[in-house]
Amino acid sequence: MEATRRKRRQFPAGVLFILPAFLFIFVFMLYPLVSSGYMSLTEYNFVYDDVPKFIGLDNYFAAFRDPQFVTALTNTFVFGIFYFVIVMVSSLAIALLLFQKLRFNSFYRSAVFVPIVVPLSLAALVFLWILQPNYGLLNYFLGDVLGLRFLTQPWLSNGTTAMASIIVLAAWASIGFVTILFLAGLQGISNDTLEAAEMDGARGLRKIFYIVLPSLRETYILTGTWTIIHALKVFVEPMVMTDGGPGTSTLVVYQQVYLTAFTYFDMGYASAMGYILGLIILILVVLNFFIGRIRADKDA
């Protein structure tokens, strides 16, 4: 009884410890999530309307009839597919190299990690300067240094090269973090397993394909989830580098949401577009998780 009373007296103190975290989650996560969910079911221009007008799912139906949103969604998927493949493959390859016992390994790991600490908006401005058609470093290197003037072009004035440039920037900024995750997974593989594989004749590429890569099933789920989320919520790169242009060739969903909300002040429609993208991300993340778990269970 005495122990129970002591626990009851200590309970309010425990609540005080978790209260700041709960308030933070409620104010900055739960309330905005629920509020924007309700707003997506309304017609609400926060400049002209006093209160939101409930219209049900009309905003969601209107989004798929909106050519601008469909274009933005298509561009987001194009970006996401290339970004996902480049980041996952490159990060895994770099992690496998860094997992080897190389000279200056610590330096190489630090160099790979450096892009993570660079603010993305600043990196976008640097890339913008590099790709500048008249005095940019890339055209200077191709034309004046290598003498390949036929390759020089206004990289951000063409829809295809503009999207490719954004993908390169986003991949450069993300590969370091995903590489660290893969390295953590590689370091979790037992040395006994690797040594036993070598004793059985599995060396070089055979060891990588038959021992190392199958052992990273859990890591694939983690890195895949992180990469999917960052692939589809791209915003800073096209906003800073191209502002969605030329035309709408690099317009992405988050940018369309931003323009709809803070340029046209249509908060209900913007919330609906945001929820559509959020639902797509959720579906892909759940699929990634279940596919990863099924493969892991088959290998177990």
Secondary structure, DSSP 8 states (H G I E B T S, - for coil): -HHHHHHHHHHHHHHHHHHHHHHHHIIIIIHHHHHHHHHTTEE-BTTT-SS-EE-TTHHHHHHHH-HHHHHHHHHHHHHHHHHHHHHHHHHHHHHHHHHS--TTHHHHHHHHHHHHHS-HHHHHHHHHHHT-TTT-HHHHIIIIIS--GGG---TTSSHHHHHHHHHHHHHHHHHHHHHHHHHHHHHTS-HHHHHHHHHTT--THHHIIIIIGGGGHHHHHHHHHHHHHHHHT--HHHHHHTTT-STTTT--HHHHHHHHHHTS-BHHHHHHHHHHHHHHHHHHHHHHHHHHHHHHHHH-
